[in-house]
Amino acid sequence: MKQGIHPDYHTIKVVMTDGTEYETRSTYGKEGDVLRLSVDSKSHPAYTGKRRVLDTAGRVEKFQAKYGMKK
């Protein structure tokens, strides 16, 4: 392999929506970073078969805050 062109592969902690944690190796972030999932197989309706009510207004506000858009 060529040196210096590949991302760093290190250990991170993944936290599922229900609080379950596990360690894995990834190119995400830095060594020891925590990846918090907002959707996973335990909460997504496609996997669970259950519908959940989404807070549409909260999602819009989150988008506006993230991208600095004003009303």
N, C-alpha and C positions, 0 to 999 in steps of 0.2 A: 504494500500500500504506500501511496505517496504520503510523506510527512507534512503536517501542518494544514491539510485541507479538510480534515474530518472533524466534526463537532465532538466536544468532550462528552464521554459516556460515563455517567456516575450514578450513585444511589440517591433516590429521592423518596419521600413518603407521600402516598396517595391517601386522601381522606374522602370516603364515599359520603353520599347525602345522609345516610343514617348514622354516621360517626365511625363506621368501621374503618380501620387504618391498615395499610400494608406497605411494605417497602419493595421497591422495584428499581431496576436500572433504566435510565432514560437520558436523552439529550436535553430534556426540559430544564431550564434554569441552571442553578449551580448545585454543587454537592450539598446535600442536606436540606434543600428547599422542600416546601410542602405544596402539593397540588391539590386544591380543594375542588371537588367536582360539584357542579350545580345540577347536573342531570347524569344519571347512571342507570344501569339495567334494573336496579331495585326501585327506581322512582319514575322512569319514563313509561308513559301509557302504552307505547308499542310493545314493551316487554311485559307489563303487568296486566294489561287488558282492562285497566280501570282509567276512567277520566278524572282529571282534577281541575278544579276551577283556577284559572290563571288571573292574576291581578294585572289586567291590561294597563291601567294607569301607572302602576308601579314600574312596569317594563318600559313605558314611554319615558318616565322620569329618569330611569336608570340609563337609557340611551342618551337622553339629553345631557345628563351629568357627565357621561363618559366622553362624548364628543363635543362638549362645550357649547351646545346650541341653546339659545335663549328663546323664550316664548314670545 
